[in-house]
Amino acid sequence: MKRFILIFIFLFSSQAIALPVPSAPALDAKSYHLIDFHSGHVLASKNADEKLAPASMTKIMTALIVFRELNRGNLSLDEKVRISEKAWRTPGSRMFIEVNKFVSIDDLLHGMLVQSGNDATVALAEHIAGDEATFAEFMNQLANELGMSNSHFMNSSGLPDDNHYTTARDLAVLTQYLIAESPELYKINAIKKFTYNGITQQNRNKLLWRDSTVDGVKTGHTEAAGYCLTSSAVRDNMRLISVVMGTDSIESRNNANQALLNYGYRFFKTHLLYKANQSLATTRVWKGSQESVTAGLSKDLYLTIPRNQYKELDASLHIKPQLIAPISKQQHIGTATIKLKGETIAQRPLVTLQAVSKGSFMQVLKDEALLLLE
């Protein structure tokens, strides 16, 4: 059996009294899901894996694809898109673009995300993939890549189709990627109104007016879907994502999202415990060009825990003994385990923060002799 070196790190905070965490609010919705953006921790959930019609929340996926194409240099915001008759005729909410006119990617993004224009959405899909059916294949490939295992898309806008569905959990994951990959482009979601072709329309996400900490994300409504909303807010550097599906009115979806956000911020706090590549330990290396190597995590470690319980955390590092050079950078050499009140809440691979090459002939001989005495 392998032996491990065990290092304990104790974490303390102020002696504030820990609040008990009550159950999440009882909401009149078919499904909902509340997570912390950084840690991914689930704070409240109901029927989160039930497959439901997302209506215009579909546009979050379309936006992610457009954002990725912009980030990769395959599109530019000032690039012009010719509007097809199909895009112009698309039913439902509209940006009021005109057939055969040329509209910039920037305007179309605002039309899709602020005005929820189905016409703008189809125009973007056709410009990227040639036609909307091919774009839908692109959407499904990306859903699979992101682990959205209970989602399937038939169109770019969310118009009703029996084979077009997703879940509250999948939409929360999708929104995490949208915000993380394109924070500047994501800001379009916070714009309250947009004027195109002489017509000004307000953002349908009324939480933007009700709560100054909310900066997105997307509403949705069809007869099949009911009233839906994916929202996100930032308070005290803590971002939450709330997805509510299948309510019976605009007011209900607004109230449900507001209740979830308030619950999350009232009873939980997210902490950046360790930064990526932060040195957490130094351990012996045998037969190497140097005698030690530092270890840490390859990614930031965020934890979302009940408020005022930071002092209850403790961390332990399990490091494999007898590390033999050569050692590569980011090589897995152990595990970091975080416990809250004795219960494990997170485990992450512990990796080397630099490479160590094989030592000289004399160093190797010396260490071989020392290892015989171990």
Secondary structure by P-SEA (a helix, b strand, c coil): cbbbbbbbbbbbccccbbbbbccccccccccbbbbbcccccccccccccccccccccaaaaaaaaaaaaaaaccccccbbbbbcccccccccccccccccccccaaaaaaaaaccccaaaaaaaaaaacccaaaaaaaaaaaaaaacccccccccccccccccccccaaaaaaaaaaaaaacccccccccccccccccccccccccccccccccccccccccccccbbbbbbbccccbbbbbbbcccccaaaaaaaaaaaaaaaaaccccccccccccccbbbbbcccccccbbbbbcbbbbbbccccccccbbbbbbbbcccccccccccccbbbbbbccccccbbbbbbbccccccccaaaaaaaaaaaaac
